[in-house]
Amino acid sequence: MATEALKLDNVKKNFAGTEIIRGLNLSVAKNERHAVIGPNGAGKSTAYNLITGRYQVSSGKVFLNGEDITNLEPYEVKRKGLSRSFQITNIFPKMSVFENVRCSLLWAMGYKYSFWKLVGNQTALNEDAEKIIEELNLKNRRDTLAGVLSYAEQRALEIGITIAGGSEVILLDEPTAGMSVSETEYIVGLIRKVTEGKTLLAVEHDMGVVFDLADRISVLVYGEIIATGTPTEESTTESTDEETFAGSIDELDLVSLDDVDLDSIETPTEVSSPANVEFAREFVEVAELGDGESEEDRDKNINTLLNSKPEGVDDSLIEVLRETIRGGGTVEDAAALARDLIPPPEETTDLSDLLGDER
């Protein structure tokens, strides 16, 4: 068997009395492109945050190239060779493309931003930044402010920032979310290019992207991997219509979805209190921008909700949502965690029900 670049061994995570990740076992080989699919609330974002150290593992182990990295700080995980991108762009909008990439290189080298003037003339550093920009197909946008780039270009820059530190293991969270067909093709081609010779773990809803990009695919349901395998030749169709991909999960050469007894997949019984669940639902609703609502107004509403101290809601739940945002994350990251706290329907009898929009 190929050497494991990333391994999760019986990883569990509890939030506010709810076991979100229930014994997660995942193995990603070196130089493999691996996709994780599953319904909203399956625990995908939580799993990513456990791997990268943003959340503390309740029990179990996370290994990077054979080294135990369980509960290391995020910056320590990054220094050991693992980087991640987020569902939304994580760039400096008032800095140029070149400055964004160089800043990421500096941070990976251990410099603080206050040392910019000291390293501004470092030829090797600038050359590395230029190479990454060329690899991203953004050479003609080198001096453009990141905030005025197209959405696809911003995502490309985000990916460039992720790989700038030289990490060998890359985690991408919904890299093509919100893109047109042409933008998606551009980003998929870019991901293939920049992850050549590296290890990739990606969460992605677009099944066309999954089948086009992944060497292996794992299905995450209720905080557990229920199957892992490779796409079959039949599933590498260029069609992206809903009918074609309605059966795409069944076309996986998984070990083996055909053999998975869905009745044996236990619905979590240790759910959070009704007050916690209701608060999580309200947080998700407030986190979604309404028509004509600005991010500033949305953020004010989020702060109001977090400071409201509703009766029966665990302080630990409010604190973890607040710290997710304050600790360098986003409202969207916190909303992803909140979704993981909302229990699934009581009765689930079909794989399509489990995977929802994934199909």
C-alpha positions as CSV (number, residue, x, y, z in Angstrom):
1,M,0.0,0.0,0.0
2,A,1.2,3.5,-0.8
3,T,2.5,5.6,2.1
4,E,-0.2,7.6,3.9
5,A,0.1,11.3,3.7
6,L,-2.9,11.9,5.9
7,K,-4.6,9.5,8.3
8,L,-7.5,9.9,10.7
9,D,-7.7,7.2,13.3
10,N,-11.1,6.8,15.1
11,V,-11.4,10.6,15.4
12,K,-14.3,11.9,17.5
13,K,-15.5,15.4,18.3
14,N,-18.2,16.6,20.7
15,F,-19.8,20.0,20.7
16,A,-22.4,21.1,23.3
17,G,-23.3,17.6,24.2
18,T,-23.5,16.4,20.6
19,E,-21.1,13.9,19.0
20,I,-20.5,15.5,15.6
21,I,-17.7,13.3,14.5
22,R,-18.3,9.7,15.6
23,G,-15.2,7.7,15.0
24,L,-13.8,9.0,11.7
25,N,-11.3,6.8,9.9
26,L,-9.8,8.1,6.7
27,S,-6.6,7.3,4.8
28,V,-5.2,9.5,2.0
29,A,-2.1,8.2,0.2
30,K,0.8,10.4,-0.9
31,N,0.2,12.1,-4.3
32,E,-3.4,11.1,-4.2
33,R,-6.4,13.3,-5.0
34,H,-9.1,12.3,-2.6
35,A,-12.6,13.8,-2.4
36,V,-15.1,13.7,0.5
37,I,-18.8,13.9,-0.3
38,G,-21.8,13.9,2.0
39,P,-25.0,15.8,2.9
40,N,-25.0,19.1,4.7
41,G,-24.5,18.5,8.4
42,A,-22.4,15.3,7.7
43,G,-19.4,16.8,9.5
44,K,-17.2,17.7,6.5
45,S,-16.3,21.2,7.7
46,T,-15.8,20.0,11.3
47,A,-13.5,17.2,10.1
48,Y,-11.4,19.8,8.2
49,N,-11.1,21.9,11.3
50,L,-10.0,19.0,13.4
51,I,-7.3,18.1,10.8
52,T,-5.9,21.6,10.7
53,G,-6.0,22.2,14.4
54,R,-8.7,24.9,14.5
55,Y,-10.9,22.5,16.6
56,Q,-9.5,20.2,19.3
57,V,-10.0,16.5,18.8
58,S,-12.1,14.9,21.6
59,S,-10.5,11.5,21.0
60,G,-8.6,9.7,18.3
61,K,-5.5,10.7,16.3
62,V,-4.6,12.7,13.2
63,F,-1.3,11.8,11.4
64,L,0.5,13.8,8.7
65,N,3.1,11.7,6.9
66,G,3.2,9.4,9.9
67,E,3.7,12.1,12.5
68,D,1.0,12.7,15.1
69,I,-0.3,16.2,14.7
70,T,-3.4,15.8,16.9
71,N,-4.4,19.1,18.5
72,L,-1.4,21.1,17.3
73,E,-2.0,24.8,16.7
74,P,-3.0,25.6,13.1
75,Y,0.3,27.4,12.5
76,E,2.2,24.3,13.7
77,V,0.2,22.1,11.3
78,K,0.9,24.5,8.4
79,R,4.6,24.5,9.2
80,K,4.6,20.7,9.1
81,G,3.3,20.7,5.5
82,L,-0.5,20.9,5.4
83,S,-2.4,23.9,4.1
84,R,-6.1,24.5,3.5
85,S,-8.4,26.9,1.7
86,F,-11.8,27.9,2.7
87,Q,-15.3,28.0,1.2
88,I,-15.0,31.7,0.6
89,T,-12.0,33.6,-0.6
90,N,-9.5,34.4,2.1
91,I,-7.4,37.1,0.5
92,F,-6.3,40.7,1.2
93,P,-8.5,42.7,-1.1
94,K,-6.6,45.9,-0.9
95,M,-3.3,44.2,-1.8
96,S,-2.2,43.2,-5.3
97,V,-2.0,39.7,-6.5
98,F,1.8,39.7,-6.2
99,E,1.6,41.1,-2.7
100,N,-0.9,38.5,-1.6
101,V,1.3,35.6,-2.8
102,R,4.4,37.1,-1.4
103,C,2.7,37.7,2.0
104,S,1.8,34.0,2.1
105,L,5.4,33.1,1.3
106,L,6.6,35.3,4.1
107,W,4.2,33.9,6.6
108,A,5.2,30.4,5.7
109,M,8.8,31.3,6.3
110,G,8.0,32.6,9.8
111,Y,8.2,36.3,9.1
112,K,5.8,38.8,10.6
113,Y,4.2,41.4,8.4
114,S,6.2,44.1,10.1
115,F,9.3,42.8,8.3
116,W,8.0,43.6,4.8
117,K,10.6,46.4,4.3
118,L,13.4,44.1,5.3
119,V,12.6,41.4,2.8
120,G,11.1,43.5,0.0
121,N,14.3,43.2,-2.1
122,Q,14.9,39.5,-1.5
123,T,15.3,38.2,-5.1
124,A,14.6,34.6,-4.3
125,L,11.4,35.4,-2.5
126,N,10.1,37.6,-5.3
127,E,11.0,35.0,-7.9
128,D,9.1,32.3,-6.0
129,A,6.0,34.6,-6.0
130,E,6.4,35.3,-9.7
131,K,6.5,31.5,-10.4
132,I,3.3,30.9,-8.4
133,I,1.5,33.8,-10.2
134,E,2.5,32.3,-13.6
135,E,1.3,28.9,-12.5
136,L,-2.0,30.4,-11.6
137,N,-2.4,32.0,-15.0
138,L,-2.6,35.4,-13.3
139,K,0.5,37.0,-14.8
140,N,-1.4,39.7,-16.5
141,R,-3.2,40.5,-13.2
142,R,0.1,40.6,-11.2
143,D,-0.4,44.2,-10.0
144,T,-4.2,44.2,-9.9
145,L,-5.8,44.7,-6.5
146,A,-7.2,41.3,-5.4
147,G,-10.5,42.9,-4.5
148,V,-11.3,43.7,-8.1
149,L,-10.5,40.3,-9.5
150,S,-13.4,38.1,-10.8
151,Y,-14.7,35.5,-8.4
152,A,-12.9,32.7,-10.2
153,E,-9.6,34.7,-10.2
154,Q,-10.0,35.3,-6.5
155,R,-10.5,31.6,-5.9
156,A,-7.4,30.9,-8.1
157,L,-5.4,33.4,-5.9
158,E,-6.8,31.7,-2.8
159,I,-5.5,28.4,-4.1
160,G,-2.1,30.0,-4.9
161,I,-1.9,31.4,-1.3
162,T,-2.7,27.9,0.0
163,I,0.2,26.3,-2.0
164,A,2.6,29.2,-1.5
165,G,4.2,27.8,1.6
166,G,5.3,24.7,-0.2
167,S,2.9,22.4,1.7
168,E,2.8,18.8,0.3
169,V,-0.8,18.2,1.6
170,I,-3.5,20.5,0.4
171,L,-7.1,20.7,1.8
172,L,-9.7,22.5,-0.4
173,D,-13.2,23.2,0.8
174,E,-15.8,23.7,-2.0
175,P,-13.2,25.1,-4.5
176,T,-15.8,25.6,-7.3
177,A,-18.8,26.8,-5.2
178,G,-20.8,29.5,-6.9
179,M,-19.0,29.2,-10.2
180,S,-20.3,29.0,-13.8
181,V,-19.4,26.1,-16.0
182,S,-16.5,27.9,-17.6
183,E,-15.2,29.1,-14.3
184,T,-15.4,25.6,-12.9
185,E,-13.4,24.2,-15.8
186,Y,-10.8,26.8,-15.2
187,I,-10.5,26.1,-11.5
188,V,-10.5,22.3,-12.0
189,G,-7.7,22.6,-14.5
190,L,-5.8,24.8,-12.2
191,I,-6.2,22.4,-9.2
192,R,-4.9,19.6,-11.4
193,K,-1.9,21.6,-12.3
194,V,-0.9,23.0,-8.9
195,T,-1.5,19.7,-7.1
196,E,0.7,17.6,-9.4
197,G,3.0,15.6,-7.2
198,K,1.1,16.7,-4.0
199,T,-1.6,15.2,-1.9
200,L,-5.1,16.7,-2.2
201,L,-8.1,16.3,0.0
202,A,-11.2,18.1,-1.2
203,V,-14.8,18.6,-0.2
204,E,-16.9,19.3,-3.2
205,H,-20.7,19.3,-4.0
206,D,-20.4,19.3,-7.8
207,M,-20.3,15.6,-8.7
208,G,-18.9,16.5,-12.1
209,V,-15.9,18.0,-10.4
210,V,-15.5,15.1,-8.0
211,F,-15.5,12.5,-10.8
212,D,-13.2,14.6,-13.0
213,L,-10.7,15.4,-10.2
214,A,-10.6,12.6,-7.6
215,D,-8.5,9.4,-7.6
216,R,-10.6,8.1,-4.7
217,I,-13.8,9.2,-3.1
218,S,-15.2,8.8,0.4
219,V,-18.8,9.2,1.6
220,L,-19.2,10.9,4.9
221,V,-22.6,10.5,6.7
222,Y,-23.4,11.3,10.3
223,G,-19.7,11.9,11.1
224,E,-18.5,8.5,9.8
225,I,-17.1,7.3,6.5
226,I,-19.5,4.7,5.2
227,A,-17.6,3.9,1.9
228,T,-14.5,4.7,0.0
229,G,-13.4,3.8,-3.5
230,T,-12.6,5.0,-7.1
231,P,-14.8,6.4,-9.8
232,T,-15.6,3.9,-12.6
233,E,-15.0,4.7,-16.2
234,E,-18.7,5.0,-16.8
235,S,-19.0,7.9,-14.4
236,T,-16.4,10.1,-16.1
237,T,-19.1,11.5,-18.3
238,E,-18.8,15.2,-19.4
239,S,-22.5,15.7,-18.9
240,T,-23.4,17.7,-15.8
241,D,-27.2,17.5,-16.0
242,E,-29.1,16.5,-12.8
243,E,-30.4,13.3,-14.3
244,T,-27.0,12.0,-15.2
245,F,-25.6,12.7,-11.8
246,A,-28.7,11.5,-9.9
247,G,-27.1,8.0,-10.2
248,S,-23.5,9.1,-10.0
249,I,-23.0,7.8,-6.5
250,D,-24.1,4.4,-7.6
251,E,-21.5,4.5,-10.4
252,L,-18.7,4.6,-7.9
253,D,-16.5,1.6,-7.6
254,L,-16.8,1.9,-3.9
255,V,-15.9,-0.8,-1.4
256,S,-18.7,-0.9,-1.8
257,L,-21.8,1.2,-1.7
258,D,-23.7,-1.7,-3.2
259,D,-22.8,-3.7,-0.1
260,V,-23.6,-0.9,2.4
261,D,-26.6,-1.7,4.5
262,L,-28.1,1.7,5.1
263,D,-30.3,0.3,7.9
264,S,-27.1,-0.5,9.7
265,I,-26.0,3.1,9.7
266,E,-27.0,4.4,13.1
267,T,-28.7,7.8,13.3
268,P,-27.0,9.7,16.1
269,T,-28.9,9.3,19.3
270,E,-26.8,11.6,21.4
271,V,-28.2,14.8,20.1
272,S,-27.9,18.3,21.5
273,S,-30.6,19.8,23.6
274,P,-33.6,21.2,21.8
275,A,-32.5,24.7,22.8
276,N,-29.0,24.1,21.3
277,V,-30.5,22.7,18.1
278,E,-32.9,25.7,17.7
279,F,-30.1,28.1,18.3
280,A,-28.0,26.4,15.7
281,R,-30.9,26.6,13.2
282,E,-31.3,30.3,14.0
283,F,-27.6,31.0,13.6
284,V,-27.6,29.3,10.1
285,E,-30.6,31.4,9.1
286,V,-29.0,34.7,10.3
287,A,-25.6,33.8,8.7
288,E,-27.2,33.6,5.2
289,L,-27.2,37.0,3.5
290,G,-30.7,38.2,2.7
291,D,-31.8,40.1,-0.4
292,G,-30.2,43.5,-0.2
293,E,-28.5,42.7,3.2
294,S,-24.9,43.9,3.6
295,E,-22.3,41.7,5.3
296,E,-21.9,44.5,7.9
297,D,-25.6,44.2,8.7
298,R,-25.4,40.5,8.8
299,D,-22.4,40.5,11.1
300,K,-24.2,42.9,13.5
301,N,-27.2,40.5,13.6
302,I,-24.7,37.6,14.3
303,N,-23.2,39.5,17.2
304,T,-26.6,40.3,18.6
305,L,-27.6,36.7,18.4
306,L,-24.3,35.5,20.1
307,N,-24.7,38.1,22.9
308,S,-28.4,37.3,23.5
309,K,-27.7,34.5,26.0
310,P,-30.9,32.5,25.2
311,E,-32.3,30.3,27.9
312,G,-31.1,26.7,27.8
313,V,-28.3,27.2,25.3
314,D,-24.9,25.9,26.4
315,D,-22.3,28.5,26.8
316,S,-19.8,26.2,25.1
317,L,-21.9,26.3,21.9
318,I,-22.0,30.1,21.8
319,E,-18.3,30.3,22.6
320,V,-17.2,27.9,19.9
321,L,-19.2,29.8,17.3
322,R,-17.8,33.1,18.5
323,E,-14.2,31.7,18.6
324,T,-14.6,30.2,15.1
325,I,-15.2,33.7,13.8
326,R,-12.6,35.5,16.0
327,G,-9.9,32.9,15.4
328,G,-9.4,33.7,11.8
329,G,-12.5,32.0,10.4
330,T,-15.6,33.4,8.9
331,V,-19.4,33.5,9.6
332,E,-19.7,30.9,6.9
333,D,-17.3,28.6,8.8
334,A,-19.3,29.0,12.0
335,A,-22.5,28.3,10.1
336,A,-21.0,25.1,8.8
337,L,-20.4,24.0,12.4
338,A,-23.9,25.0,13.4
339,R,-25.3,22.8,10.6
340,D,-23.3,19.9,11.9
341,L,-25.2,20.3,15.2
342,I,-28.6,20.0,13.6
343,P,-29.7,16.3,13.8
344,P,-30.7,14.5,10.6
345,P,-34.3,13.4,9.8
346,E,-35.4,10.6,12.1
347,E,-36.1,8.3,9.1
348,T,-33.7,7.9,6.3
349,T,-34.2,4.9,4.0
350,D,-32.5,5.7,0.8
351,L,-28.9,6.7,-0.1
352,S,-30.2,9.7,-2.0
353,D,-31.9,10.9,1.2
354,L,-28.6,10.7,3.0
355,L,-26.6,12.5,0.3
356,G,-29.2,15.1,-0.6
357,D,-27.8,17.6,-3.1
358,E,-24.7,15.6,-3.5
359,R,-26.6,13.5,-5.9
